[in-house]
């Protein structure tokens, strides 16, 4: 397993994370489904249930939680790949637990397998990749786009 590094910044002396993110490291995110998290077309008999976009948001944060303790000041993460199968409905008021487990580390790219459960059953599974980035470098790239015609 390799040590996590910044994406290439063109600088010879790249910073390293505080520690190696180990395969098997798990991040978790828990939440109670509220109306804010429900589908926006819950009418004509359609129940208020957890929407896939919100589920993905919480799954990504579970993955991020696995990495956060290893980041240096100025480092952050961005999601680069996500594949989610959301196969069971969860009503408003139910608690959901999202877990992401590190399955592969390749420099700044970390791969996760994740799953989500409500109080009754597994509701989702999938794969995710995060990239460790230098926040200032990303901000510079974004600012350049804002100033370009």
Secondary structure by P-SEA (a helix, b strand, c coil): ccccccccccccccccccccccccbbbbbbbccccccccccccccccccccaaaaaaaaaaaaaaaccccccccccccccbbbbbbcccccccbbbbbbbbbccccccbbbbcccccccccccccccbbbbbbcaaaaaaaaaaaaacc
